[in-house]
Amino acid sequence: MHNFEKLLFWQKSIVLAKNIYMICPEISSDEKYGLISQIRRCTISIPSNIAEGSGRNSNKEFNHFLAIALGSAFELQTQLILVKELDLLSEEKVNALLNEVSEIQRMIYSFKNNLK
């Protein structure tokens, strides 16, 4: 069992989720139940799956949940690219979020490889 709260990529994913929640009101309210909802769900999925996996009985199970968290991070990346392409947020704000996502992706990937 791992203490997820000590994992830097979990900590960073919590910060990312807070940042996402802070910018969502800036996106058109027409997207409230579409893109915004999906962005929030996959953002929350990242730290949630890290935490859930850390409490599992084996590194193999933890690795599985890290893979889900990584998938959610790539899903979020795609949605943020779409937000940028649709000009729903400034390019500067989206790029800052994309940089956070990219860093978390690299950290999860590296940890997964070392966990095996």
C-alpha positions in Angstrom: 0.0 0.0 0.0 1.3 3.5 -0.9 0.5 6.8 0.8 -1.1 8.6 -2.2 -0.9 12.0 -0.4 2.9 11.9 -0.5 3.0 11.2 -4.2 4.0 14.4 -6.0 1.9 13.6 -9.1 -1.2 13.1 -6.9 -0.5 16.5 -5.3 -0.1 18.1 -8.7 -3.3 16.5 -9.9 -5.2 18.0 -7.0 -3.8 21.5 -7.9 -4.7 20.8 -11.5 -8.3 19.9 -10.5 -8.6 23.1 -8.5 -7.2 25.2 -11.5 -9.7 23.5 -13.8 -12.6 24.2 -11.5 -11.5 27.9 -11.3 -11.5 28.4 -15.0 -14.7 26.5 -15.9 -17.0 29.5 -15.1 -15.1 31.4 -17.8 -16.3 28.9 -20.4 -19.7 29.6 -22.0 -22.6 28.5 -19.9 -23.9 26.8 -23.1 -21.2 24.1 -22.4 -22.3 23.6 -18.8 -23.6 20.1 -19.3 -21.4 19.2 -22.2 -17.7 20.0 -22.4 -17.4 21.5 -18.9 -19.0 18.5 -17.3 -16.8 16.1 -19.1 -13.6 18.2 -18.3 -14.5 18.2 -14.6 -15.2 14.5 -14.5 -12.0 13.4 -16.2 -10.0 15.9 -14.1 -11.4 14.5 -10.9 -10.7 11.0 -12.2 -6.9 11.6 -12.2 -6.3 12.0 -8.5 -9.2 9.7 -7.6 -7.7 6.7 -9.5 -4.3 7.4 -8.1 -5.7 7.3 -4.6 -7.9 4.2 -5.2 -5.0 2.3 -6.7 -2.7 3.2 -3.9 -5.0 1.3 -1.5 -5.0 -1.9 -3.5 -3.3 -5.0 -2.4 -0.6 -5.3 -5.1 1.6 -3.2 -7.3 -0.1 -4.8 -10.3 -3.5 -3.5 -9.2 -2.0 -0.1 -8.4 -0.5 0.0 -11.9 -3.9 -0.7 -13.4 -5.4 2.3 -11.6 -2.4 4.5 -12.6 -3.2 3.5 -16.2 -6.8 4.7 -15.8 -5.5 8.0 -14.3 -3.1 8.4 -17.2 -5.9 7.7 -19.6 -8.0 10.4 -17.9 -5.1 12.8 -18.2 -4.9 12.2 -22.0 -8.7 12.7 -22.2 -8.3 16.0 -20.4 -5.5 17.0 -22.7 -7.8 16.4 -25.7 -10.7 18.3 -24.2 -8.4 21.3 -23.4 -7.1 21.3 -27.0 -10.7 21.4 -28.1 -11.4 24.3 -25.8 -8.5 26.1 -27.3 -9.6 25.3 -30.9 -13.1 26.6 -30.2 -11.7 29.8 -28.6 -13.7 29.1 -25.4 -10.7 30.2 -23.2 -7.6 32.2 -23.9 -4.7 30.3 -25.5 -2.5 31.4 -22.6 -4.8 29.9 -20.0 -5.3 26.7 -21.9 -1.5 26.3 -22.6 -0.8 26.7 -18.9 -3.3 23.9 -18.1 -1.9 21.8 -20.9 1.6 22.2 -19.4 0.3 21.0 -16.0 -1.4 18.0 -17.6 1.7 17.1 -19.5 3.9 17.2 -16.4 1.4 14.9 -14.6 1.3 12.5 -17.5 5.1 12.2 -17.5 5.2 11.7 -13.8 2.6 9.0 -13.8 4.2 7.2 -16.7 7.6 7.2 -15.0 6.2 6.0 -11.7 4.2 3.2 -13.5 7.5 2.0 -15.2 9.3 2.0 -11.9 6.4 0.2 -10.1 6.7 -3.0 -12.3 
